Amino acid sequence: MDILKALSEERAYSMTELQGIVSAWVLTGAFEGNGNSSVSTVDGHVDEADYTKQSVYSLLYSMFRSVGTVKSELGIPFQFEFNTWGYAWPEAWGPAPTRADEPQRFGKNAYTGLLHFDAIQKLVAERDGHVHLVEMGCGTGAGANHICTHVLPKCTYEAVDMQQAGVDTCRAQFAPRHRGRLVATRADATNLPIGDEVADIVLVNETHVTDQGEVMTEEDRKFFRSARRILKPGGFLSWGNAIPDMAWQPCFDFMESIGIEVLEVVDVTAEAVQARDEDAARIEVYIEQALDKFYGFRVPVFGTRKREEAAVAMKNLCRDPGTRLYDDMVTHADTYKVVLAQKKA
Ligand SMILES: C[S@@+](CC[C@H](N)C(=O)[O-])C[C@H]1O[C@@H](n2cnc3c(N)ncnc32)[C@H](O)[C@@H]1O
């Protein structure tokens, strides 16, 4: 069982199924031999060719739901819902919208930050808050819920992700709180079942695209074309992510070429590194509590080895200090930017 490639984005896996999947993965360790795994136990790195995002996020979102509520390093209960690195709130943006003890504050900051731009605030004020948002790559919908509750309490919001498990969480946990204002749709963002020119604002928060360096993939190009198609003329695209620094300019050039003008770019890499430093203790206790739930990891030798691999891979996904992805942000090989763009009228 290759859990990095074998799972489907069309499925949400129950805890019983996850137990079987983990046990099967542990068993593969018996045939692998030392050092043959696709996860580096040094820094958690996994080569592009050794995983699919369909499988990895399917596993993560099913796991977040099945593991349920855990305690942060400060003993505060939370369910892991924001699959977001996020960043410490930049001082230049004024008072922080989150408290220092909130377990998922960096994800909340990232979503609030997408809407901090003056041009967006002006549009929202002109409409007395009645704006329609579409998010491309919403994960569990935790950010959608945060925005509908705390940032734009009069907006309507369509949250889209390719992962059934993420969409299920949004439908079960978040959408019912908003009485029809928040809907969750499972779709590939490159082929959205959404009409033309319906969105005032399109949000993209750490969606796993545009991360291949200097080369834009066909998926990346389709992604931006989709955003342009669903945006109203004059509507805004607000996009935050940490990606290879060299990947930004080709994206900006492509956006301009299809009629999306880049208006503002804010570099929050320093604040993103700070977030990872401050979040490390929470990530550590989350991973321990989550992995404790799986019987397969209790198998002597192979179970222990696979548990270490799972822990280091999860830390790398979180850009935890000591991992390859964290180092890439420290050296600015990867930069975290928050970008405001506008579809030309
Ligand atoms: C790092 S997660 C971020 C999730 C969420 N925005 C958050 O911040 O919690 C990346 C997400 O992008 C989604 N994604 C990547 N490519 C996609 C695509 N082509 N269509 C829809 N979703 C996509 C993945 O399924 C995953 O949920």
The ligand as an ORCA input file, in Angstrom:
! r2SCAN-3c Opt
* xyz 0 1
  C      -2.498     23.129      1.613
  S      -4.180     22.761      1.287
  C      -4.949     24.277      1.733
  C      -6.404     24.099      2.053
  C      -7.124     25.363      2.567
  N      -7.084     26.444      1.607
  C      -6.520     25.823      3.873
  O      -5.785     26.817      3.859
  O      -6.788     25.181      4.912
  C      -4.246     22.760     -0.486
  C      -5.639     22.430     -1.024
  O      -5.675     22.699     -2.425
  C      -6.576     21.762     -2.989
  N      -6.356     21.717     -4.438
  C      -5.183     21.597     -5.088
  N      -5.375     21.595     -6.410
  C      -6.709     21.737     -6.597
  C      -7.523     21.801     -7.743
  N      -7.011     21.725     -8.971
  N      -8.853     21.925     -7.575
  C      -9.396     21.999     -6.329
  N      -8.660     21.935     -5.205
  C      -7.332     21.813     -5.336
  C      -6.223     20.474     -2.289
  O      -7.223     19.486     -2.433
  C      -6.057     20.970     -0.868
  O      -7.267     20.905     -0.153
*
